[in-house]
């Protein structure tokens, strides 16, 4: 085969490799659980003032949260939140919800409703095998009071 007939095949091969490489990059970018985009990020930016006001109202309540995430056992970890008033009294009869994600797998967000399991204590099981740092967004509703907080919890060395 002479060079005049070889260069069109080489050009087609280079283009085919480029298309395959772009396809692989596209697939990896859309199937990587460590990559996460904040949901509704644009609307959240527009509503920033109301987010700050909600945080101030939560702080004014004076509620104290102690958030713990146990190391995983048999594919699950236990999230427990202790709620108390500023005077240290347990906060009962609240609707407690949490959204949590491991820092290394930000795209996997677990939303749970925690059930009362003692005075001011709420708990839920979360499907997990990961240890390390977790982001936990807490939402508590008790009567007309609404409390929200974001914390980082460490449930052991990876």
C-alpha positions in Angstrom: 0.0 0.0 0.0 1.4 3.4 -0.9 1.3 6.6 1.1 -1.4 8.1 -1.1 -3.8 5.4 0.0 -2.6 5.2 3.6 -3.2 8.8 4.8 -7.1 8.7 4.5 -7.1 5.6 6.7 -4.8 7.3 9.2 -7.1 10.3 9.3 -10.2 8.2 9.9 -8.3 6.3 12.6 -7.3 9.6 14.4 -10.9 10.8 14.2 -12.3 7.5 15.5 -9.8 7.6 18.5 -10.9 11.2 19.2 -14.6 10.2 19.2 -13.9 7.2 21.5 -11.8 9.2 23.9 -14.5 11.9 24.2 -17.2 9.2 24.7 -15.1 7.7 27.5 -14.6 11.1 29.2 -18.3 11.9 28.9 -19.2 8.5 30.5 -16.7 9.0 33.3 -17.9 12.5 34.1 -21.5 11.4 34.3 -20.9 8.2 36.3 -18.5 9.3 39.0 -20.1 9.3 42.5 -17.4 11.5 43.9 -18.5 14.4 41.7 -21.6 16.2 42.9 -23.5 19.4 41.9 -25.4 21.2 44.6 -29.1 20.7 43.8 -30.9 23.9 42.7 -27.7 25.8 43.1 -28.9 28.8 41.1 -32.2 29.1 43.0 -30.3 28.7 46.3 -28.0 31.6 45.3 -31.0 33.8 44.5 -32.5 32.8 47.9 -29.3 33.5 49.9 -30.9 36.2 52.0 -33.7 33.9 53.1 -31.1 31.2 53.9 -29.2 33.6 56.2 -32.5 34.6 57.8 -33.4 30.9 58.4 -30.0 30.4 60.0 -30.5 33.4 62.3 -34.0 32.1 63.3 -32.4 28.7 64.1 -29.7 30.3 66.2 -32.3 32.4 68.1 -34.1 29.2 69.1 -30.9 28.2 71.0 -31.3 24.5 70.3 -28.2 22.4 70.7 -27.6 19.4 68.5 -25.1 16.6 69.1 -24.8 14.6 65.9 -23.1 11.2 65.7 -22.7 8.6 63.0 -21.6 5.2 64.1 -19.1 3.3 62.0 -20.8 1.0 59.5 -21.8 -2.5 60.4 -23.3 -5.0 57.9 -23.8 -2.3 55.3 -25.5 0.2 57.6 -24.5 3.0 59.9 -26.7 4.6 62.7 -27.2 8.3 62.6 -28.2 9.7 66.0 -29.0 13.3 66.9 -29.5 14.5 70.4 -31.6 17.7 70.6 -31.7 19.9 73.7 -32.8 23.4 74.6 -30.3 26.1 75.5 -31.1 25.1 79.2 -30.1 21.5 78.5 -33.6 20.1 78.6 -34.4 17.3 76.0 -36.3 18.4 73.0 -39.1 15.9 72.4 -42.0 15.6 69.9 -40.1 17.0 67.0 -40.0 15.9 63.3 -36.3 15.4 62.6 -35.0 14.8 59.1 -31.5 14.6 57.7 -29.8 14.5 54.4 -26.2 13.1 54.5 -23.5 12.3 52.1 -19.9 11.0 52.4 -17.3 13.6 51.4 -15.8 11.1 48.9 -19.2 10.2 47.4 -21.0 13.5 47.3 -23.4 12.4 44.6 -24.9 9.7 46.9 -27.2 11.6 49.2 -29.2 9.7 51.8 -32.4 11.4 53.1 -33.8 9.9 56.3 -36.4 10.7 58.9 -35.1 10.1 62.4 -37.4 8.4 64.9 -37.5 9.3 68.6 -35.6 6.7 70.6 -35.2 8.4 74.0 -35.5 11.8 75.7 -34.3 14.3 73.0 -32.7 11.4 71.1 -33.5 10.6 67.5 -32.0 7.9 65.3 -32.1 6.3 61.9 -30.2 3.7 60.0 -28.4 4.7 56.8 -27.2 2.3 54.1 -23.4 2.8 54.2 -20.1 1.0 54.1 -18.0 4.2 54.2 -16.1 5.7 57.0 -14.6 9.2 57.2 -16.2 12.6 56.9 -19.9 13.0 56.3 -21.9 16.2 55.6 -25.2 16.1 57.5 -28.0 18.7 56.8 -30.4 18.6 59.7 -34.0 19.9 59.6 -36.1 19.9 62.8 -39.8 21.0 63.0 -41.5 21.3 66.3 -44.8 23.2 66.3 -44.2 26.5 64.6 -40.4 26.4 65.2 -38.1 25.4 62.4 -34.5 24.6 63.0 -31.8 23.8 60.4 -28.1 23.2 60.6 -25.3 21.7 58.5 -22.5 19.8 60.3 -19.6 17.6 59.4 -19.3 14.3 61.2 -16.4 11.9 61.3 -17.4 8.2 61.8 -13.9 6.8 61.9 -10.8 6.4 59.8 -11.3 5.1 56.3 
